[in-house]
Amino acid sequence: MMNLLNLRQPTVLGSGVMGCGIAICFAQIDLPVILWTRGRTGKIRRKIKLILQNDFDLNENEQERFLNNIYITSELSVTAESDFLLEAVVEDLEVKRRLFLTLCNLCAPSAIIATNTSTIPIRKIASIVHFPQRVIGMHFFFPAYKTDMIEIICSQSTSWETFSVVRNLAALLKKEVIKAEDKPGFLVDRLFLAHVANAIRLLESEDISPEKLDHIMCRAYPMNFPPLVYADQIGLDTLFYSLNSLYNQLDEEQYRPPMILKKMVEEGKLGKKSGEGFYKYV
C-alpha cells in the first residue's frame, strides 16, 4: 500500500465541473496530477484555464505553471502509473460500474481507488471490484478548489490503511475531514439536495423569479451559493442524476426530481455549462 511519501502521480477520472475542480486542488499544492477525460483534451485545458482566469489571481506564467501540473489525457491506460485514483464521472451506478471493471485490469495492485460520488453508498461501488478494501469515498464539495471540507466514507470492507492514507491526503490538500456513514447521500447532500429541490418546487408553484428567490435566501440565510445559482453552477443534469439516485434509493418525496428540472435537462438547459439554466449566461 502506498503512502504519501512515495505517492506516484494521482489520477482524477472525469473532467466535468467536479473532476476539473479536484485536479486543480492537486495542482494548487504543486502535486502533478493526471486528468482523464472522454472529451477533447484541448477543450478541457481551455476550460481549466478559464477557471484559473476567473477564480484565481494569477499572471500568465503562474497560470502556465498551474496548467503544467495537470496532464490531461483521454487514454485510460495511464492509470497503471498511479497509486491513487479518484473517480468523478456522472452520478450513475452503471457508468461507474463499467469504469471500475475496466480499472480492475489496469491499475496497480496496491492502488487506492476513491470515488467522489455524492449519493451512492460506497459498499455498492466496492462490490464491483475484487479489492474492496482499497475502495473509499472522498466526496469534495463545489467548487472543490475553494471549499475547505470533504466527506470521507468507508464501506465495511475499506481497510484502516486505506482510510489513513486518504485522510492524510486530505490534510495535504488542506481539507477538513468529515467521516460520514455509508448511507445514500452521506451527510451533507442528504440535507442540501433536498433544500435545492424544494427551492425549485417553490419556483414551480409560486409567482416568483429565480433572481428574487435566490435574493431572499441570501438575505435570510447568508450563503455563498443560493440554491438556483448553485444548481446552475454544478449542472442541472448533475443535480437531476443526484436527486434521482437518492429518490430511487430512499423513496422519499423530498428527493423526487422536480418536473421543471427534468424538462430543462431534456431541453439541454443544463446551467452555466450550456449557457442557460435558471439564469442565462453570455
Protein Blocks (a to p, Z undefined) as FASTA:
>chain_A
ZZfkloccdddedjbfklmmmmmmmmmnopacddddfbdfklmmmmmmmmmmmmpccdfk
lmmmmmmmpccdfbfklmmmpcbdcddbdcdfklmmmmmmmmmmmmcfkbccddfbfkbc
fklmmmmpmclmlgccddddddfklpccdcddddfklcfklmmmmmmmmmmnopacdddd
ddehilmmmmmmmmmmmmmmmmmmpccdfklmmmmmmmmmgcfbdfklmmmmnopklmmm
mmmmmmmmnopaklpccfklmmmmmnopnbjknopafbccZZ
